Amino acid sequence: MTTAAAAMVLALTALSPMSPSALARAPQRTDASGRHTVVVYRVPTHDGRDAQKLISSGYDLIERRQGDDLFVMGDPSTAAGLRRLGFAPTAVETTQKPLPHQPRTARPSGGVDDTYDGGYHTVDAHYAHLDQVAAQHPDMAKVVTYGQSWLKQKGRGGHDLKAVCITKMKQGDCQLDPNSTKPRFFLMSQIHARELTTGEVSWRWIDTLTNDYGKDPDITALMDSTEMWVVPITNPDGVDIVAQGGDNPILQRKNADDTQGGGCGADGQTGVDLNRNAGTHWGGAGTSTEPCSEIYLGPAADSEPENTALEGLFRQLYPAVRTGTGDSDPAPATAKGLMISLHSDASMVLLPWEADHTIHTGNDAALRALAGQLGKLTGYQSGQAGEILYDASGGTDDWTYDKLGLASLTIEIGDSDGRNCSGFTPAFSCQDSYFWPKLKPTLIYAAKQAAAPYRTAVQGR
């Protein structure tokens, strides 16, 4: 989700003069190097409808909230537009960032050592890492290619879409069969490309599982009993764009689908927000039909190959146990499996329905208890998105719960302790010094619940 997205704000300036998004901003100026000024504003609110008002007006409402104050990413002209809407914004962060439309040169791949911005790993590095782990631990890891990115499907470069299954292998493990013997814990990251911490957490999770087997009793027991599936880079085309900024990453959120975004102009950001494109509650609150918006939902539900491929993988790994179609129809308490989607940087644990906080799932008590436990371990707030942040439709965790009955949560990784590690692109040193020590015990606890998430959560185990 979000914290430093400026390239998106600019995209909106090229919309129709009569659109709310165009009225929200003045034209963006860039310096001689092609960079633009990114400003994060703190915006006090007084009405529960204010979040949707900001979204409908085309603002980049990032995933951060403090009390009744929301945060908007824009440029120096954004403040005037916010004031015209009746808000009183205060600038809290100002940086210079490159634009995503600048010509992108091919980056030579350095394998697992291919990094940018102090140590963040490129797509090529993540994929080389998966292959390296599988080669070094053939009894513990298996790499699976489950689809292709938008650019690759169009023959314009791009990437395969890859996952890794990690467990202490027994016959029949890591098969694309929903009737697995072992329960499955699924972790995915960087569906929003600019949320760099999420991919690094997945990298460390993979290494911890494989390197600590036989050394750490908790990891050993987990590996013996559970399959851990990881998609470290859900949006590889978007991450490629981010990495093109080098030590000043481009704040690309969406994928690279430019079919609908030709009118975004030189200062725009094309693409579809993959976490607004999933085929459940599609088109609801927290989405935009403007192709240049950061939360553009796409031309149709599940229009993007990254989403349809991921959903296909989920269907191959988990049985559809939620047989009802109503929002309140529950999955059975005996259902196995747990999915967590990593985002940044709101410092929250979110549960379905994220599309509408006024309705609850049939497993609300169990999901709320599980989210609460993860919140205690991280020091984060927990609840439905609209209860503590804002409603957001068409997300992955709503889809996996809706279509499969899979216990599903989002962890918004953030700096809840004042460690100077906030934002989409915190100093790389924050990964080992702050985020991983917080997330490691949280993921171990979550993975242990995969055997019976709806039962153990309610019992508080």
N, C-alpha and C positions, 0 to 999 in steps of 0.2 A: 504494500500500500504506500505511504508517502511521507516526505520531509524536505526535499530539496529540489523540486521539480520545476525548473524554470522554462525549459525548452517547450513545455506544454502550454504555459501561459501565453507565450508568444504566438503559438499556433492559432490562438483564438482571434488574434487581431486581423487575420485575413478572411474572417467569415463575413457574411452579408452584413451591411451596415445596419440593418434593422434587427439583427439577431441580438438576444441578451448578451451573448458572449462578446460580440463586437462592441456593444455599448459599454461593457464593463471596463475596457482598457483603451489607453492611447497607444499609438504605434511604438514598438520597441526599438531602441537604438542600440547599436553594437559599436565596439571600439575597432581600432584598425586591425586588430588580430582576429576579429570575428567573434569575440566574446561578448556576452551581455551580462547585465547586472541582475542578480537574483536576490530578491528580498523575501524573507519570511515575516509575515505580520501576525501578531496576536490580536484576535478579534473577539471582544466580549460579546456574548449573546444574552438575550433575555426571554427568548421564546423557543419552545421545542421545535418549531418549524424553521428556525434560522439556518440550520445546516442545509436543509433542502433548498432554501432560498439562495444560499451562496452557490450551491451546486448548479441550480437551474440558471443562475446568472453567468455561469461559465468559469467560475473561479476554481483554482486547483486547491481543493480543500484536502490538506494532508492528514495522514493518520497520526494525529497528536491532539490531545485535549487536556486542559487543566481546569478542573471545575467546570464553569460555564463558558470558558474561553476556548474558542477554536483557533486553528492556525491555517493561514492561506499563504501559498507560495505564488509570488508574482514578480513584478519589476517596480521601479520607482513610481510609475504612473498608476499602479494598482490601488494605492491608498485613496486617490481621489474617487475612483469608481466605488470603492467600499463605502466611502463617506456618503456618496449619492444614494446608496441603498439604505442609509441610516445607521451604519456601523461606525465605531470609533477605533480604527486600527492603530496599532503601535508596532513599528519595525523592531524586530528582535535579532535578526541575522541578515547580513549583507555579504554576498560573495560574487565573484566573477566566474562565469561558467561558459564553456564552448557550446555552440549550437549543433544540433544533430544533423543539419542539412549540409554541413561542410563536407567537401570531398573526403572520402574515407579511403586511405591507402591500405593495402594488404599488410598485415602484421606477420612477420616471420614467427612461426611457432617454436617455442622453446620447450615443448613437452610439459612435464609437470612443473617446470620452473618458469613458465610463461606467465608473468604477472604484470600488474600496473598499479599505480597509486600506492606505492609502498609495500605491496605484497599481495593484493587481491588477485585471485586466479582467473584467467581467461577461460572461455569455453574449452579451447583446446587443452588447457592445463587440466581442467576438471575431467575431460574425457580420457586424457592420458593417465590421470590418477586412477580412474576406474579400471582401465586395462592393467595398470601396474599392480593394483591390489588383487585383481583376479589372478594374475600370473604368479604373484608371490604367495597367495593363499588359495590355491585351487580347491581346497577342502572347506573353504569358508565363503567364497564370493563368486558370483556369476553375473556377467554383464548381459543385459537384454536391450536390444534395439526395438523400440515400440512404435516408431513413426518417423516423420520428417517435418522439419520446420517449414514455414510458409515460403521462405526464399528458396529452400532446396526443392520444394514441390514445383516452383516456377522456373527452376533451372538457372537461378541467379546466385549461386553460392549456397549459403545456409548450412544446415547441419542435420544429421540424424538426431533423433530424440532418444536418449539413453537413460536406463535405470540400472541399478545394481541390487541384487538380492544377496543378503549376508546372513549366514547361519552356519552352525556346525553341520556340514552336509551329511544327510542320510539319504538312502535311496528314496526317490520321489520328491525330494525337496526342490524348491525354486522352480517349479513347473508352472506354466500358465494355465492353471486349473483352479477354479474357485473352491473346489472341494479338497483343500489342503489338509494334511494331518496337523501341522503346526499352525497356531494362530499367527496372524500377520500384522506387523506394525509398519505403517507407511509414512515416510517423511518426504516432503517436497519443498523446494525453495526456488527463489528468484523467478517466480511467475511474473513479478514486477521487476524488470531488469535492474533498475537503479538501487534496489534494496540489497546492497552488497553483503551485509552481515549474514544474511540468510544462507547464501551459498557457502560461506566459510564455516558456518555451524554444521552444515551437512558434511563438508569435507572432514571436519574433526570427528564427527559421529562415526563416519566410515572407518577412520583410522583407529579410533578407540575400540570399536567392536572387534576389529581384526587383530590389532596389536596386543590387546589386553586379555584375549582369551587364554585361559590357563593360568593367568596371573591375578586377575581381579575376580573374586567369587561371584559378584553380582553379574558381571559381564559374561562369565563362563556359564552361569545358570541360564541367562537370557539367551545366549547363543545356542545352547543345547535344546531349548524349548520353543523358540520363536523364530520366525522368518522376519528379518528387517529389510524392507524395501526402501530405497532412496532414489529420488530424482533430484540431483543436486542443481541442475539448471533446467527449469521448465520452459524458459523463454530464451533459447540460445541466440536467435537473431537479435533480440533486444540487448542482450548482454554484450554481443559483439559491438554494437553501437556505443554502449557505455564505455567499453574498454578503449575505443578509438580516442578518447580524451586523454589517455595516459595518466599522468599525475593529476589531472584535473578532469575527472570522469564526466562524460556527457550524461545528463539526467534523463535518459530514455526510460520510460515506464512501460510502454506498450510493445507489441511485436512489430514487425517490419512491413506489414500488409499495407501497401500504399494504394490499393484499389479505389478506396473511397476518399482518400485524402489529398488528391491532386490540388485542391484549392487552398491548402494550408499556407502556401507561399514560402518564401525563403526563410522566414523566421518561425516556421511551424514545425510541428512534430506529427507525423502520420502514424498510423498503426491502430490496432484494436486492443483495448484493455482486456486481456484474457480472463481477468477475474471479475469481469462484468458480462462475459460472453457465454458462460455455461448455461445449458438449457434447462434451467429451473428458475422460476420467478423472473425470467428474463424480461427486461424492459421496465422493471419496477423502480423503486426509490434508489437514489444514489447512482444513477446512470445518465448518460447524455447521448442524444442522437446526432450531435455535431461531430463529424469525423476528426476535427482537430482537437477535440476535448481530451483531456487526460483520462477520462472515464467513458470514452466512446465505446458503446456496447456492441458495435459491429452491425452489419446489414441484416443479420438473422441470428437466432440462437444457435450456438455451436457452429458458427460459420468458419472458425479458424482451425486449421489442421493440428495445431498444438493442443487444442482442447479436445477435438474428436479422438485424437490418438491417445491422449491421457485417459479419457473416459473409457476407451476401448481396453486399455490396460487395467483399469479398475474393474471392469466387468470380467476380465479374465482371472482376476485375483480374489474377488469377493462375490459370494452369491447374493442375489437380490432377495433379502429376507423381509424387507418392509413391503408387504403385499398391498396395503391400502394406498390410495392416492390422495387422501385428504391431508391437509397440513397437520392435523392432530392425530393421525393414525400412527401408532408406535411400531418400532421394530421390536421383535421378541427379546425378552430379557436374556435369552440364551445366546444371542448373536455374538459372534467373535469378530475381532479385528478392530483396529483403531487407526485413524488417519489424522496427521497434523500438517497443516500448511503454514510455512513460516513467512512472515512479513515483517516490516519495520515501518515506523519506530515508535508506536503508541504506548508500549509497556502495558499490554493487555492480553488476556486470554479470552477469545470470543467463541461463542457457540451458536449453532443454528437456532432459530432462523435469523440469519444476518440480513435477509431481505426486508423483514418487517418485525420490529420488536414487540408489536402489539399482539402477535400470535406466537404460540409456543408449540414446540414439537411434542409428539406423544411420549418422548423420552426426556422431557425437559429436566426433571428432577435429577436423573442420573448424569446427564451431560453437564448440568449446572454444578453438581457435586464434583465431577471430574475436573472441570475447568477451575473450580475453586481450589482444589488440591494443587493444580499446576500453578495457580496464582500465588499460593502460599510459598511454593518453592522458589518462584522467581521474584516475588515481591510486587507482582503486577495485579491490577484490577481484573475482575472477570465478570462476564455477563454477555448478553446478546449485544451485537454491535450497536443497535439503536439505543440501547439503554445507557451505554457508557461512551460511545463515540458518535456514530451516525449509521443509519441504515444503508446497506449496499447490496444490490440485487445481482444475481447471475454469478455468484462466487463458487469456487470449487467445493468448499466444505458443505454448502447447502446442497450441491448436486450429489455428492457421495452419500449424504444422509438421505436425501429425497429418493433417489433412484435405487439405492442398495440397502438402506437402513444401516449403513456403516457409521459407527461412532466417529464423529468428525469435529475437529476444532481448528482454530487459527491461533497461533501465538504471534503477537506483534512484539518483536524484540526491540527493546528500547533502553535508554539510560534512566532508570528510576531512582538512581542513587547520587546524582550530581557528579558523575565521574568524567565529565567532558567527553562523553562518547555518544552524543545524540546525533541524529540526522541520518541520511541515507548513506553517506560516505564518511563515517568516522575514521579517525586515525587507525591504521591497520593494527597498531599495537593494542587497541582496545579488544581485539578478537581473543587473544590469549590471556590478557591481564584481567578482562572484565566479563565479556559475553560468554565465553566457553565455560568458565567455572560456574556460572549461573545456569547455563543451559544443560550441561552434562548430567547433573542429577535429575533434572526435570525430564529429560528424554529417557533416562533409564527408568524412572518411575512410570512414565507414560507407556513405554514398551511393555512393562510388566503387566499392565492392565489389558493388553490386547486379547488375552484369553477369555475375559468376561467383563468388558468395560461397563456394561449397563448394571452389572451386579456389584462389582468391587467398588465402583464410584459411590454408589448409595451407601454401602456399608463402611465407607471411609478407609478402606485398606490401601 
